[in-house]
């Protein structure tokens, strides 16, 4: 199955964002949303590695790490909403993950 996804993207909270279109192919109709997200992430990571923007990484493993981090942050924020400033934790976690992928 092929899907067209529209994903909100913005560089920072202070900048204007917009929807970007992503074409995703080879999605199994039995996949969960998170499995589909892994396929999308893997493709984007592979593209970044192939273009030379990202360091050499295993796209599948890296995608799993990104999705797992996001899900962990979501669960922590739901279970302990006052435990941290979760918006800041999410922003800093995302920055660390992306900076770890970018070629210097």
RASULSUL-V90199 format. One record per residue. RES is the residue in three letters. D_CENTER is the distance of its C-alpha to the mean C-alpha in Angstrom with 2 decimals. Layout:
RES	D_CENTER
RES	D_CENTER
This chain:
UNK	21.16
UNK	19.46
UNK	17.28
UNK	16.62
UNK	13.59
UNK	13.82
UNK	10.76
UNK	11.78
UNK	11.14
UNK	13.25
UNK	13.82
UNK	15.33
UNK	16.97
UNK	20.18
UNK	19.25
UNK	19.41
UNK	16.37
UNK	16.43
UNK	15.11
UNK	13.99
UNK	14.90
UNK	13.14
UNK	15.51
UNK	14.55
UNK	17.46
UNK	18.77
UNK	17.24
UNK	19.69
UNK	21.09
UNK	21.12
UNK	17.37
UNK	15.78
UNK	12.92
UNK	10.71
UNK	12.26
UNK	11.62
UNK	7.85
UNK	8.37
UNK	10.65
UNK	8.61
UNK	5.99
UNK	9.36
UNK	11.05
UNK	9.10
UNK	9.40
UNK	12.95
UNK	13.78
UNK	12.99
UNK	15.13
UNK	17.77
UNK	18.10
UNK	18.55
UNK	15.88
UNK	14.14
UNK	16.27
UNK	17.19
UNK	14.85
UNK	14.65
UNK	11.65
UNK	12.05
UNK	12.44
UNK	9.59
UNK	7.18
UNK	9.39
UNK	9.25
UNK	5.64
UNK	6.41
UNK	9.83
UNK	9.36
UNK	7.93
UNK	10.79
UNK	13.17
UNK	12.85
UNK	13.44
UNK	16.37
UNK	17.81
UNK	17.89
UNK	19.64
UNK	22.02
UNK	22.89
UNK	22.22
UNK	24.61
UNK	23.53
UNK	21.48
UNK	20.23
UNK	16.84
UNK	15.60
UNK	16.56
UNK	15.12
UNK	11.62
UNK	12.15
UNK	13.66
UNK	11.20
UNK	8.39
UNK	11.31
UNK	12.38
UNK	9.35
UNK	9.28
UNK	13.07
UNK	13.31
UNK	11.94
UNK	14.08
UNK	17.61
UNK	20.21
